[in-house]
Amino acid sequence: MINYFTIVASSFLFVLGAILPIVNPPAIAPIYWTLTSGATNQVRKILAKKIAINVFIMVLVAIFLGNYVLSLFGISLAVVRVGGGLIVVVAAWKLLNAEDPDTNIHKINTETFTLEKARRSAFYPLTFPISCGPGTIAASITVGASLQQNTQLNLATSLSLLGTVLGVLAVSLAVYFSLRFAVQFLHRLGQSGTVIFMRMSAFILLCIGVQIMWTGIHDLVLSLYSEALKLQ
């Protein structure tokens, strides 16, 4: 029984340690709050649930099917990093240049962010790339690659898969609670503190995007260099 628990726990902690720091749910809160300006608490609650479910599905798909999809279309992980990093950079740049919530130009109307608009925005951009960006997907694909090393179906493999699913569920719950109580958390910071926190989070998001792009470009350059050596 102890060995079974160890297998589940190790897979759970592996997924949690590999994906949760990249998702970084607390850092999403100010960005989420800014992008849902004008939404009621009820709409934000529904939206937080939808985003958490989307994150759960996306991470699971990336873990179990990510490598197969990339192989099917002939796309390398480096290209995914470059393209996804570019999307993150664009989203972060827009947030950095967004107007402050307290300006006269940026007037918040509680009726503007309707439930229909929430449904349209739930996946893009609130789930991808804000909550579950290319860095998360790349990490999930890496986790999936390590799981695929053992293709023999047995009790140990099943327990490992169970721990993986529980780890993804824990990440999704962390996202849900961070977004669900984003308003209460940011209310404690005050208006000025929220603006500062939002700008800092947007800048960090921009840096993450650049880092993801650079990692992809670095891998592509190394691949080209390796191919050039083979041709000599």
mmCIF file of the C-alpha atoms, coordinates in Angstrom:
data_MODEL
# 
_entry.id   MODEL 
# 
loop_
_atom_site.group_PDB 
_atom_site.id 
_atom_site.type_symbol 
_atom_site.label_atom_id 
_atom_site.label_alt_id 
_atom_site.label_comp_id 
_atom_site.label_asym_id 
_atom_site.label_entity_id 
_atom_site.label_seq_id 
_atom_site.pdbx_PDB_ins_code 
_atom_site.Cartn_x 
_atom_site.Cartn_y 
_atom_site.Cartn_z 
_atom_site.occupancy 
_atom_site.B_iso_or_equiv 
_atom_site.pdbx_formal_charge 
_atom_site.auth_seq_id 
_atom_site.auth_comp_id 
_atom_site.auth_asym_id 
_atom_site.auth_atom_id 
_atom_site.pdbx_PDB_model_num 
ATOM 1   C CA . MET A 1 1   ? 0.000   0.000  0.000   1.00 0.00 ? 1   MET A CA 1 
ATOM 2   C CA . ILE A 1 2   ? 2.861   2.375  0.845   1.00 0.00 ? 2   ILE A CA 1 
ATOM 3   C CA . ASN A 1 3   ? 4.492   1.712  -2.526  1.00 0.00 ? 3   ASN A CA 1 
ATOM 4   C CA . TYR A 1 4   ? 1.218   2.437  -4.333  1.00 0.00 ? 4   TYR A CA 1 
ATOM 5   C CA . PHE A 1 5   ? 0.825   5.709  -2.445  1.00 0.00 ? 5   PHE A CA 1 
ATOM 6   C CA . THR A 1 6   ? 4.433   6.633  -3.272  1.00 0.00 ? 6   THR A CA 1 
ATOM 7   C CA . ILE A 1 7   ? 3.834   6.125  -6.998  1.00 0.00 ? 7   ILE A CA 1 
ATOM 8   C CA . VAL A 1 8   ? 0.734   8.345  -6.968  1.00 0.00 ? 8   VAL A CA 1 
ATOM 9   C CA . ALA A 1 9   ? 2.395   10.976 -4.785  1.00 0.00 ? 9   ALA A CA 1 
ATOM 10  C CA . SER A 1 10  ? 5.562   11.128 -6.903  1.00 0.00 ? 10  SER A CA 1 
ATOM 11  C CA . SER A 1 11  ? 3.571   11.614 -10.128 1.00 0.00 ? 11  SER A CA 1 
ATOM 12  C CA . PHE A 1 12  ? 1.347   14.186 -8.407  1.00 0.00 ? 12  PHE A CA 1 
ATOM 13  C CA . LEU A 1 13  ? 4.296   16.195 -7.095  1.00 0.00 ? 13  LEU A CA 1 
ATOM 14  C CA . PHE A 1 14  ? 6.147   15.905 -10.408 1.00 0.00 ? 14  PHE A CA 1 
ATOM 15  C CA . VAL A 1 15  ? 3.241   17.479 -12.316 1.00 0.00 ? 15  VAL A CA 1 
ATOM 16  C CA . LEU A 1 16  ? 2.679   20.066 -9.599  1.00 0.00 ? 16  LEU A CA 1 
ATOM 17  C CA . GLY A 1 17  ? 6.344   21.073 -9.504  1.00 0.00 ? 17  GLY A CA 1 
ATOM 18  C CA . ALA A 1 18  ? 6.709   21.201 -13.296 1.00 0.00 ? 18  ALA A CA 1 
ATOM 19  C CA . ILE A 1 19  ? 3.514   23.076 -14.192 1.00 0.00 ? 19  ILE A CA 1 
ATOM 20  C CA . LEU A 1 20  ? 2.248   25.118 -11.218 1.00 0.00 ? 20  LEU A CA 1 
ATOM 21  C CA . PRO A 1 21  ? 5.222   27.561 -11.059 1.00 0.00 ? 21  PRO A CA 1 
ATOM 22  C CA . ILE A 1 22  ? 4.835   28.301 -14.772 1.00 0.00 ? 22  ILE A CA 1 
ATOM 23  C CA . VAL A 1 23  ? 1.077   28.837 -14.517 1.00 0.00 ? 23  VAL A CA 1 
ATOM 24  C CA . ASN A 1 24  ? 1.635   31.011 -11.408 1.00 0.00 ? 24  ASN A CA 1 
ATOM 25  C CA . PRO A 1 25  ? -2.061  31.543 -10.528 1.00 0.00 ? 25  PRO A CA 1 
ATOM 26  C CA . PRO A 1 26  ? -1.572  34.544 -8.150  1.00 0.00 ? 26  PRO A CA 1 
ATOM 27  C CA . ALA A 1 27  ? 0.142   36.508 -10.930 1.00 0.00 ? 27  ALA A CA 1 
ATOM 28  C CA . ILE A 1 28  ? -2.857  35.930 -13.215 1.00 0.00 ? 28  ILE A CA 1 
ATOM 29  C CA . ALA A 1 29  ? -5.260  37.648 -10.780 1.00 0.00 ? 29  ALA A CA 1 
ATOM 30  C CA . PRO A 1 30  ? -4.507  41.320 -11.637 1.00 0.00 ? 30  PRO A CA 1 
ATOM 31  C CA . ILE A 1 31  ? -4.414  40.578 -15.372 1.00 0.00 ? 31  ILE A CA 1 
ATOM 32  C CA . TYR A 1 32  ? -7.713  38.706 -15.117 1.00 0.00 ? 32  TYR A CA 1 
ATOM 33  C CA . TRP A 1 33  ? -9.244  41.566 -13.137 1.00 0.00 ? 33  TRP A CA 1 
ATOM 34  C CA . THR A 1 34  ? -8.124  44.121 -15.733 1.00 0.00 ? 34  THR A CA 1 
ATOM 35  C CA . LEU A 1 35  ? -9.381  42.119 -18.714 1.00 0.00 ? 35  LEU A CA 1 
ATOM 36  C CA . THR A 1 36  ? -12.779 41.571 -17.059 1.00 0.00 ? 36  THR A CA 1 
ATOM 37  C CA . SER A 1 37  ? -13.354 45.199 -16.094 1.00 0.00 ? 37  SER A CA 1 
ATOM 38  C CA . GLY A 1 38  ? -17.088 45.864 -15.909 1.00 0.00 ? 38  GLY A CA 1 
ATOM 39  C CA . ALA A 1 39  ? -18.060 42.275 -15.068 1.00 0.00 ? 39  ALA A CA 1 
ATOM 40  C CA . THR A 1 40  ? -20.265 41.516 -12.095 1.00 0.00 ? 40  THR A CA 1 
ATOM 41  C CA . ASN A 1 41  ? -19.126 39.165 -9.335  1.00 0.00 ? 41  ASN A CA 1 
ATOM 42  C CA . GLN A 1 42  ? -21.480 36.473 -10.640 1.00 0.00 ? 42  GLN A CA 1 
ATOM 43  C CA . VAL A 1 43  ? -20.052 36.714 -14.166 1.00 0.00 ? 43  VAL A CA 1 
ATOM 44  C CA . ARG A 1 44  ? -16.498 36.578 -12.802 1.00 0.00 ? 44  ARG A CA 1 
ATOM 45  C CA . LYS A 1 45  ? -17.403 33.491 -10.764 1.00 0.00 ? 45  LYS A CA 1 
ATOM 46  C CA . ILE A 1 46  ? -18.749 31.701 -13.847 1.00 0.00 ? 46  ILE A CA 1 
ATOM 47  C CA . LEU A 1 47  ? -15.762 32.839 -15.882 1.00 0.00 ? 47  LEU A CA 1 
ATOM 48  C CA . ALA A 1 48  ? -13.274 31.589 -13.275 1.00 0.00 ? 48  ALA A CA 1 
ATOM 49  C CA . LYS A 1 49  ? -14.913 28.152 -13.384 1.00 0.00 ? 49  LYS A CA 1 
ATOM 50  C CA . LYS A 1 50  ? -14.803 28.025 -17.197 1.00 0.00 ? 50  LYS A CA 1 
ATOM 51  C CA . ILE A 1 51  ? -11.142 29.071 -17.283 1.00 0.00 ? 51  ILE A CA 1 
ATOM 52  C CA . ALA A 1 52  ? -10.184 26.454 -14.678 1.00 0.00 ? 52  ALA A CA 1 
ATOM 53  C CA . ILE A 1 53  ? -11.966 23.736 -16.683 1.00 0.00 ? 53  ILE A CA 1 
ATOM 54  C CA . ASN A 1 54  ? -10.250 24.922 -19.880 1.00 0.00 ? 54  ASN A CA 1 
ATOM 55  C CA . VAL A 1 55  ? -6.857  24.824 -18.160 1.00 0.00 ? 55  VAL A CA 1 
ATOM 56  C CA . PHE A 1 56  ? -7.537  21.296 -16.889 1.00 0.00 ? 56  PHE A CA 1 
ATOM 57  C CA . ILE A 1 57  ? -8.475  20.079 -20.379 1.00 0.00 ? 57  ILE A CA 1 
ATOM 58  C CA . MET A 1 58  ? -5.613  21.868 -22.161 1.00 0.00 ? 58  MET A CA 1 
ATOM 59  C CA . VAL A 1 59  ? -2.937  20.579 -19.788 1.00 0.00 ? 59  VAL A CA 1 
ATOM 60  C CA . LEU A 1 60  ? -4.261  17.012 -19.934 1.00 0.00 ? 60  LEU A CA 1 
ATOM 61  C CA . VAL A 1 61  ? -4.416  17.103 -23.742 1.00 0.00 ? 61  VAL A CA 1 
ATOM 62  C CA . ALA A 1 62  ? -0.874  18.516 -23.898 1.00 0.00 ? 62  ALA A CA 1 
ATOM 63  C CA . ILE A 1 63  ? 0.418   15.793 -21.559 1.00 0.00 ? 63  ILE A CA 1 
ATOM 64  C CA . PHE A 1 64  ? -1.199  12.814 -23.259 1.00 0.00 ? 64  PHE A CA 1 
ATOM 65  C CA . LEU A 1 65  ? -1.526  13.959 -26.872 1.00 0.00 ? 65  LEU A CA 1 
ATOM 66  C CA . GLY A 1 66  ? 0.878   16.868 -27.278 1.00 0.00 ? 66  GLY A CA 1 
ATOM 67  C CA . ASN A 1 67  ? 3.805   14.898 -28.650 1.00 0.00 ? 67  ASN A CA 1 
ATOM 68  C CA . TYR A 1 68  ? 1.589   12.974 -31.074 1.00 0.00 ? 68  TYR A CA 1 
ATOM 69  C CA . VAL A 1 69  ? -0.030  16.158 -32.414 1.00 0.00 ? 69  VAL A CA 1 
ATOM 70  C CA . LEU A 1 70  ? 3.336   17.835 -32.954 1.00 0.00 ? 70  LEU A CA 1 
ATOM 71  C CA . SER A 1 71  ? 4.664   14.748 -34.734 1.00 0.00 ? 71  SER A CA 1 
ATOM 72  C CA . LEU A 1 72  ? 1.525   14.542 -36.880 1.00 0.00 ? 72  LEU A CA 1 
ATOM 73  C CA . PHE A 1 73  ? 1.932   18.085 -38.207 1.00 0.00 ? 73  PHE A CA 1 
ATOM 74  C CA . GLY A 1 74  ? 5.720   17.994 -38.239 1.00 0.00 ? 74  GLY A CA 1 
ATOM 75  C CA . ILE A 1 75  ? 5.988   20.831 -35.720 1.00 0.00 ? 75  ILE A CA 1 
ATOM 76  C CA . SER A 1 76  ? 8.896   20.959 -33.337 1.00 0.00 ? 76  SER A CA 1 
ATOM 77  C CA . LEU A 1 77  ? 8.622   22.074 -29.722 1.00 0.00 ? 77  LEU A CA 1 
ATOM 78  C CA . ALA A 1 78  ? 10.999  24.946 -30.535 1.00 0.00 ? 78  ALA A CA 1 
ATOM 79  C CA . VAL A 1 79  ? 8.556   26.340 -33.099 1.00 0.00 ? 79  VAL A CA 1 
ATOM 80  C CA . VAL A 1 80  ? 5.731   26.076 -30.554 1.00 0.00 ? 80  VAL A CA 1 
ATOM 81  C CA . ARG A 1 81  ? 7.829   28.089 -28.113 1.00 0.00 ? 81  ARG A CA 1 
ATOM 82  C CA . VAL A 1 82  ? 8.576   30.816 -30.674 1.00 0.00 ? 82  VAL A CA 1 
ATOM 83  C CA . GLY A 1 83  ? 4.957   31.134 -31.841 1.00 0.00 ? 83  GLY A CA 1 
ATOM 84  C CA . GLY A 1 84  ? 3.467   30.880 -28.371 1.00 0.00 ? 84  GLY A CA 1 
ATOM 85  C CA . GLY A 1 85  ? 6.023   33.246 -26.901 1.00 0.00 ? 85  GLY A CA 1 
ATOM 86  C CA . LEU A 1 86  ? 5.110   35.826 -29.543 1.00 0.00 ? 86  LEU A CA 1 
ATOM 87  C CA . ILE A 1 87  ? 1.436   35.578 -28.537 1.00 0.00 ? 87  ILE A CA 1 
ATOM 88  C CA . VAL A 1 88  ? 2.357   36.114 -24.873 1.00 0.00 ? 88  VAL A CA 1 
ATOM 89  C CA . VAL A 1 89  ? 4.514   39.131 -25.770 1.00 0.00 ? 89  VAL A CA 1 
ATOM 90  C CA . VAL A 1 90  ? 1.668   40.730 -27.747 1.00 0.00 ? 90  VAL A CA 1 
ATOM 91  C CA . ALA A 1 91  ? -0.852  40.134 -24.927 1.00 0.00 ? 91  ALA A CA 1 
ATOM 92  C CA . ALA A 1 92  ? 1.547   41.478 -22.289 1.00 0.00 ? 92  ALA A CA 1 
ATOM 93  C CA . TRP A 1 93  ? 2.365   44.544 -24.404 1.00 0.00 ? 93  TRP A CA 1 
ATOM 94  C CA . LYS A 1 94  ? -1.336  45.402 -24.657 1.00 0.00 ? 94  LYS A CA 1 
ATOM 95  C CA . LEU A 1 95  ? -1.677  45.101 -20.878 1.00 0.00 ? 95  LEU A CA 1 
ATOM 96  C CA . LEU A 1 96  ? 1.347   47.325 -20.297 1.00 0.00 ? 96  LEU A CA 1 
ATOM 97  C CA . ASN A 1 97  ? -0.190  50.014 -22.486 1.00 0.00 ? 97  ASN A CA 1 
ATOM 98  C CA . ALA A 1 98  ? -3.725  49.634 -21.147 1.00 0.00 ? 98  ALA A CA 1 
ATOM 99  C CA . GLU A 1 99  ? -5.301  52.638 -19.459 1.00 0.00 ? 99  GLU A CA 1 
ATOM 100 C CA . ASP A 1 100 ? -5.492  52.723 -15.686 1.00 0.00 ? 100 ASP A CA 1 
ATOM 101 C CA . PRO A 1 101 ? -8.865  51.833 -14.168 1.00 0.00 ? 101 PRO A CA 1 
ATOM 102 C CA . ASP A 1 102 ? -9.091  55.255 -12.505 1.00 0.00 ? 102 ASP A CA 1 
ATOM 103 C CA . THR A 1 103 ? -8.661  57.418 -15.605 1.00 0.00 ? 103 THR A CA 1 
ATOM 104 C CA . ASN A 1 104 ? -11.533 59.359 -17.093 1.00 0.00 ? 104 ASN A CA 1 
ATOM 105 C CA . ILE A 1 105 ? -11.045 57.669 -20.440 1.00 0.00 ? 105 ILE A CA 1 
ATOM 106 C CA . HIS A 1 106 ? -11.292 54.157 -19.024 1.00 0.00 ? 106 HIS A CA 1 
ATOM 107 C CA . LYS A 1 107 ? -14.784 54.150 -17.521 1.00 0.00 ? 107 LYS A CA 1 
ATOM 108 C CA . ILE A 1 108 ? -15.993 50.866 -16.109 1.00 0.00 ? 108 ILE A CA 1 
ATOM 109 C CA . ASN A 1 109 ? -19.582 50.038 -16.853 1.00 0.00 ? 109 ASN A CA 1 
ATOM 110 C CA . THR A 1 110 ? -21.002 47.065 -14.945 1.00 0.00 ? 110 THR A CA 1 
ATOM 111 C CA . GLU A 1 111 ? -23.243 46.215 -17.872 1.00 0.00 ? 111 GLU A CA 1 
ATOM 112 C CA . THR A 1 112 ? -20.551 46.101 -20.566 1.00 0.00 ? 112 THR A CA 1 
ATOM 113 C CA . PHE A 1 113 ? -18.973 42.740 -19.659 1.00 0.00 ? 113 PHE A CA 1 
ATOM 114 C CA . THR A 1 114 ? -22.006 40.522 -20.153 1.00 0.00 ? 114 THR A CA 1 
ATOM 115 C CA . LEU A 1 115 ? -22.240 36.759 -19.720 1.00 0.00 ? 115 LEU A CA 1 
ATOM 116 C CA . GLU A 1 116 ? -22.174 36.355 -23.498 1.00 0.00 ? 116 GLU A CA 1 
ATOM 117 C CA . LYS A 1 117 ? -18.931 38.329 -23.719 1.00 0.00 ? 117 LYS A CA 1 
ATOM 118 C CA . ALA A 1 118 ? -17.538 36.225 -20.868 1.00 0.00 ? 118 ALA A CA 1 
ATOM 119 C CA . ARG A 1 119 ? -18.248 33.056 -22.830 1.00 0.00 ? 119 ARG A CA 1 
ATOM 120 C CA . ARG A 1 120 ? -16.493 34.477 -25.894 1.00 0.00 ? 120 ARG A CA 1 
ATOM 121 C CA . SER A 1 121 ? -13.461 35.543 -23.854 1.00 0.00 ? 121 SER A CA 1 
ATOM 122 C CA . ALA A 1 122 ? -13.230 32.439 -21.667 1.00 0.00 ? 122 ALA A CA 1 
ATOM 123 C CA . PHE A 1 123 ? -10.816 30.617 -23.948 1.00 0.00 ? 123 PHE A CA 1 
ATOM 124 C CA . TYR A 1 124 ? -9.017  33.449 -25.737 1.00 0.00 ? 124 TYR A CA 1 
ATOM 125 C CA . PRO A 1 125 ? -7.366  35.393 -24.252 1.00 0.00 ? 125 PRO A CA 1 
ATOM 126 C CA . LEU A 1 126 ? -8.255  34.489 -20.641 1.00 0.00 ? 126 LEU A CA 1 
ATOM 127 C CA . THR A 1 127 ? -7.364  30.795 -20.853 1.00 0.00 ? 127 THR A CA 1 
ATOM 128 C CA . PHE A 1 128 ? -4.839  30.975 -23.681 1.00 0.00 ? 128 PHE A CA 1 
ATOM 129 C CA . PRO A 1 129 ? -2.365  32.613 -23.458 1.00 0.00 ? 129 PRO A CA 1 
ATOM 130 C CA . ILE A 1 130 ? -3.007  34.346 -20.090 1.00 0.00 ? 130 ILE A CA 1 
ATOM 131 C CA . SER A 1 131 ? -3.768  31.383 -17.801 1.00 0.00 ? 131 SER A CA 1 
ATOM 132 C CA . CYS A 1 132 ? -2.356  28.507 -19.849 1.00 0.00 ? 132 CYS A CA 1 
ATOM 133 C CA . GLY A 1 133 ? 0.282   29.839 -22.192 1.00 0.00 ? 133 GLY A CA 1 
ATOM 134 C CA . PRO A 1 134 ? 2.914   28.216 -24.382 1.00 0.00 ? 134 PRO A CA 1 
ATOM 135 C CA . GLY A 1 135 ? 5.254   27.788 -21.436 1.00 0.00 ? 135 GLY A CA 1 
ATOM 136 C CA . THR A 1 136 ? 2.637   25.689 -19.659 1.00 0.00 ? 136 THR A CA 1 
ATOM 137 C CA . ILE A 1 137 ? 1.941   23.696 -22.808 1.00 0.00 ? 137 ILE A CA 1 
ATOM 138 C CA . ALA A 1 138 ? 5.649   23.091 -23.408 1.00 0.00 ? 138 ALA A CA 1 
ATOM 139 C CA . ALA A 1 139 ? 6.081   21.941 -19.792 1.00 0.00 ? 139 ALA A CA 1 
ATOM 140 C CA . SER A 1 140 ? 3.028   19.686 -20.111 1.00 0.00 ? 140 SER A CA 1 
ATOM 141 C CA . ILE A 1 141 ? 4.385   18.118 -23.314 1.00 0.00 ? 141 ILE A CA 1 
ATOM 142 C CA . THR A 1 142 ? 7.683   17.506 -21.513 1.00 0.00 ? 142 THR A CA 1 
ATOM 143 C CA . VAL A 1 143 ? 5.815   15.803 -18.657 1.00 0.00 ? 143 VAL A CA 1 
ATOM 144 C CA . GLY A 1 144 ? 3.968   13.703 -21.233 1.00 0.00 ? 144 GLY A CA 1 
ATOM 145 C CA . ALA A 1 145 ? 7.236   12.682 -22.878 1.00 0.00 ? 145 ALA A CA 1 
ATOM 146 C CA . SER A 1 146 ? 8.516   11.352 -19.563 1.00 0.00 ? 146 SER A CA 1 
ATOM 147 C CA . LEU A 1 147 ? 5.293   9.396  -19.021 1.00 0.00 ? 147 LEU A CA 1 
ATOM 148 C CA . GLN A 1 148 ? 5.493   7.847  -22.492 1.00 0.00 ? 148 GLN A CA 1 
ATOM 149 C CA . GLN A 1 149 ? 8.849   6.267  -21.655 1.00 0.00 ? 149 GLN A CA 1 
ATOM 150 C CA . ASN A 1 150 ? 6.945   3.472  -19.921 1.00 0.00 ? 150 ASN A CA 1 
ATOM 151 C CA . THR A 1 151 ? 4.379   2.207  -22.423 1.00 0.00 ? 151 THR A CA 1 
ATOM 152 C CA . GLN A 1 152 ? 3.645   -1.069 -20.619 1.00 0.00 ? 152 GLN A CA 1 
ATOM 153 C CA . LEU A 1 153 ? 0.180   -0.942 -19.063 1.00 0.00 ? 153 LEU A CA 1 
ATOM 154 C CA . ASN A 1 154 ? 0.239   -2.261 -15.505 1.00 0.00 ? 154 ASN A CA 1 
ATOM 155 C CA . LEU A 1 155 ? -0.831  -1.229 -12.020 1.00 0.00 ? 155 LEU A CA 1 
ATOM 156 C CA . ALA A 1 156 ? 2.190   1.033  -11.518 1.00 0.00 ? 156 ALA A CA 1 
ATOM 157 C CA . THR A 1 157 ? 1.514   2.843  -14.796 1.00 0.00 ? 157 THR A CA 1 
ATOM 158 C CA . SER A 1 158 ? -2.163  3.263  -13.906 1.00 0.00 ? 158 SER A CA 1 
ATOM 159 C CA . LEU A 1 159 ? -1.263  4.728  -10.510 1.00 0.00 ? 159 LEU A CA 1 
ATOM 160 C CA . SER A 1 160 ? 1.223   7.055  -12.178 1.00 0.00 ? 160 SER A CA 1 
ATOM 161 C CA . LEU A 1 161 ? -1.496  8.258  -14.555 1.00 0.00 ? 161 LEU A CA 1 
ATOM 162 C CA . LEU A 1 162 ? -3.826  8.769  -11.586 1.00 0.00 ? 162 LEU A CA 1 
ATOM 163 C CA . GLY A 1 163 ? -1.219  10.931 -9.855  1.00 0.00 ? 163 GLY A CA 1 
ATOM 164 C CA . THR A 1 164 ? -0.745  12.909 -13.060 1.00 0.00 ? 164 THR A CA 1 
ATOM 165 C CA . VAL A 1 165 ? -4.472  13.625 -13.396 1.00 0.00 ? 165 VAL A CA 1 
ATOM 166 C CA . LEU A 1 166 ? -4.683  14.620 -9.721  1.00 0.00 ? 166 LEU A CA 1 
ATOM 167 C CA . GLY A 1 167 ? -1.725  16.969 -10.206 1.00 0.00 ? 167 GLY A CA 1 
ATOM 168 C CA . VAL A 1 168 ? -3.424  18.652 -13.169 1.00 0.00 ? 168 VAL A CA 1 
ATOM 169 C CA . LEU A 1 169 ? -6.619  18.913 -11.114 1.00 0.00 ? 169 LEU A CA 1 
ATOM 170 C CA . ALA A 1 170 ? -4.688  20.628 -8.309  1.00 0.00 ? 170 ALA A CA 1 
ATOM 171 C CA . VAL A 1 171 ? -3.243  23.154 -10.791 1.00 0.00 ? 171 VAL A CA 1 
ATOM 172 C CA . SER A 1 172 ? -6.729  23.867 -12.152 1.00 0.00 ? 172 SER A CA 1 
ATOM 173 C CA . LEU A 1 173 ? -8.132  24.355 -8.655  1.00 0.00 ? 173 LEU A CA 1 
ATOM 174 C CA . ALA A 1 174 ? -5.315  26.780 -7.853  1.00 0.00 ? 174 ALA A CA 1 
ATOM 175 C CA . VAL A 1 175 ? -6.240  28.759 -10.981 1.00 0.00 ? 175 VAL A CA 1 
ATOM 176 C CA . TYR A 1 176 ? -9.927  28.720 -10.022 1.00 0.00 ? 176 TYR A CA 1 
ATOM 177 C CA . PHE A 1 177 ? -9.425  30.004 -6.476  1.00 0.00 ? 177 PHE A CA 1 
ATOM 178 C CA . SER A 1 178 ? -6.946  32.679 -7.600  1.00 0.00 ? 178 SER A CA 1 
ATOM 179 C CA . LEU A 1 179 ? -9.414  34.016 -10.178 1.00 0.00 ? 179 LEU A CA 1 
ATOM 180 C CA . ARG A 1 180 ? -12.512 33.462 -8.050  1.00 0.00 ? 180 ARG A CA 1 
ATOM 181 C CA . PHE A 1 181 ? -11.155 35.611 -5.226  1.00 0.00 ? 181 PHE A CA 1 
ATOM 182 C CA . ALA A 1 182 ? -9.118  37.989 -7.392  1.00 0.00 ? 182 ALA A CA 1 
ATOM 183 C CA . VAL A 1 183 ? -11.388 40.934 -6.590  1.00 0.00 ? 183 VAL A CA 1 
ATOM 184 C CA . GLN A 1 184 ? -11.146 40.383 -2.818  1.00 0.00 ? 184 GLN A CA 1 
ATOM 185 C CA . PHE A 1 185 ? -7.377  40.031 -3.048  1.00 0.00 ? 185 PHE A CA 1 
ATOM 186 C CA . LEU A 1 186 ? -6.929  43.135 -5.175  1.00 0.00 ? 186 LEU A CA 1 
ATOM 187 C CA . HIS A 1 187 ? -9.379  45.115 -3.035  1.00 0.00 ? 187 HIS A CA 1 
ATOM 188 C CA . ARG A 1 188 ? -6.961  44.762 -0.141  1.00 0.00 ? 188 ARG A CA 1 
ATOM 189 C CA . LEU A 1 189 ? -4.221  46.287 -2.279  1.00 0.00 ? 189 LEU A CA 1 
ATOM 190 C CA . GLY A 1 190 ? -6.289  49.349 -3.066  1.00 0.00 ? 190 GLY A CA 1 
ATOM 191 C CA . GLN A 1 191 ? -6.640  51.093 -6.416  1.00 0.00 ? 191 GLN A CA 1 
ATOM 192 C CA . SER A 1 192 ? -3.040  52.304 -6.653  1.00 0.00 ? 192 SER A CA 1 
ATOM 193 C CA . GLY A 1 193 ? -1.633  49.009 -5.435  1.00 0.00 ? 193 GLY A CA 1 
ATOM 194 C CA . THR A 1 194 ? -3.764  47.112 -7.948  1.00 0.00 ? 194 THR A CA 1 
ATOM 195 C CA . VAL A 1 195 ? -2.510  49.267 -10.829 1.00 0.00 ? 195 VAL A CA 1 
ATOM 196 C CA . ILE A 1 196 ? 1.112   48.794 -9.748  1.00 0.00 ? 196 ILE A CA 1 
ATOM 197 C CA . PHE A 1 197 ? 0.635   45.051 -9.287  1.00 0.00 ? 197 PHE A CA 1 
ATOM 198 C CA . MET A 1 198 ? -1.059  44.779 -12.674 1.00 0.00 ? 198 MET A CA 1 
ATOM 199 C CA . ARG A 1 199 ? 1.784   46.641 -14.413 1.00 0.00 ? 199 ARG A CA 1 
ATOM 200 C CA . MET A 1 200 ? 4.409   44.498 -12.713 1.00 0.00 ? 200 MET A CA 1 
ATOM 201 C CA . SER A 1 201 ? 2.544   41.308 -13.601 1.00 0.00 ? 201 SER A CA 1 
ATOM 202 C CA . ALA A 1 202 ? 2.205   42.461 -17.215 1.00 0.00 ? 202 ALA A CA 1 
ATOM 203 C CA . PHE A 1 203 ? 5.934   43.206 -17.358 1.00 0.00 ? 203 PHE A CA 1 
ATOM 204 C CA . ILE A 1 204 ? 6.770   39.806 -15.885 1.00 0.00 ? 204 ILE A CA 1 
ATOM 205 C CA . LEU A 1 205 ? 4.427   38.235 -18.433 1.00 0.00 ? 205 LEU A CA 1 
ATOM 206 C CA . LEU A 1 206 ? 6.256   40.132 -21.179 1.00 0.00 ? 206 LEU A CA 1 
ATOM 207 C CA . CYS A 1 207 ? 9.604   38.831 -19.911 1.00 0.00 ? 207 CYS A CA 1 
ATOM 208 C CA . ILE A 1 208 ? 8.220   35.294 -19.777 1.00 0.00 ? 208 ILE A CA 1 
ATOM 209 C CA . GLY A 1 209 ? 7.097   35.633 -23.393 1.00 0.00 ? 209 GLY A CA 1 
ATOM 210 C CA . VAL A 1 210 ? 10.515  36.863 -24.471 1.00 0.00 ? 210 VAL A CA 1 
ATOM 211 C CA . GLN A 1 211 ? 12.193  34.044 -22.556 1.00 0.00 ? 211 GLN A CA 1 
ATOM 212 C CA . ILE A 1 212 ? 9.927   31.453 -24.204 1.00 0.00 ? 212 ILE A CA 1 
ATOM 213 C CA . MET A 1 213 ? 10.680  32.923 -27.633 1.00 0.00 ? 213 MET A CA 1 
ATOM 214 C CA . TRP A 1 214 ? 14.408  33.018 -26.924 1.00 0.00 ? 214 TRP A CA 1 
ATOM 215 C CA . THR A 1 215 ? 14.425  29.383 -25.791 1.00 0.00 ? 215 THR A CA 1 
ATOM 216 C CA . GLY A 1 216 ? 12.693  28.385 -29.022 1.00 0.00 ? 216 GLY A CA 1 
ATOM 217 C CA . ILE A 1 217 ? 15.033  30.490 -31.172 1.00 0.00 ? 217 ILE A CA 1 
ATOM 218 C CA . HIS A 1 218 ? 18.044  29.071 -29.326 1.00 0.00 ? 218 HIS A CA 1 
ATOM 219 C CA . ASP A 1 219 ? 16.863  25.506 -29.999 1.00 0.00 ? 219 ASP A CA 1 
ATOM 220 C CA . LEU A 1 220 ? 16.239  26.312 -33.674 1.00 0.00 ? 220 LEU A CA 1 
ATOM 221 C CA . VAL A 1 221 ? 19.697  27.860 -34.086 1.00 0.00 ? 221 VAL A CA 1 
ATOM 222 C CA . LEU A 1 222 ? 21.306  24.837 -32.451 1.00 0.00 ? 222 LEU A CA 1 
ATOM 223 C CA . SER A 1 223 ? 19.313  22.586 -34.778 1.00 0.00 ? 223 SER A CA 1 
ATOM 224 C CA . LEU A 1 224 ? 20.501  24.544 -37.819 1.00 0.00 ? 224 LEU A CA 1 
ATOM 225 C CA . TYR A 1 225 ? 24.080  24.426 -36.552 1.00 0.00 ? 225 TYR A CA 1 
ATOM 226 C CA . SER A 1 226 ? 23.833  20.669 -36.055 1.00 0.00 ? 226 SER A CA 1 
ATOM 227 C CA . GLU A 1 227 ? 22.461  20.226 -39.586 1.00 0.00 ? 227 GLU A CA 1 
ATOM 228 C CA . ALA A 1 228 ? 25.263  22.390 -41.004 1.00 0.00 ? 228 ALA A CA 1 
ATOM 229 C CA . LEU A 1 229 ? 27.882  20.213 -39.276 1.00 0.00 ? 229 LEU A CA 1 
ATOM 230 C CA . LYS A 1 230 ? 26.331  17.082 -40.777 1.00 0.00 ? 230 LYS A CA 1 
ATOM 231 C CA . LEU A 1 231 ? 26.553  18.551 -44.292 1.00 0.00 ? 231 LEU A CA 1 
ATOM 232 C CA . GLN A 1 232 ? 30.274  19.278 -43.949 1.00 0.00 ? 232 GLN A CA 1 
# 
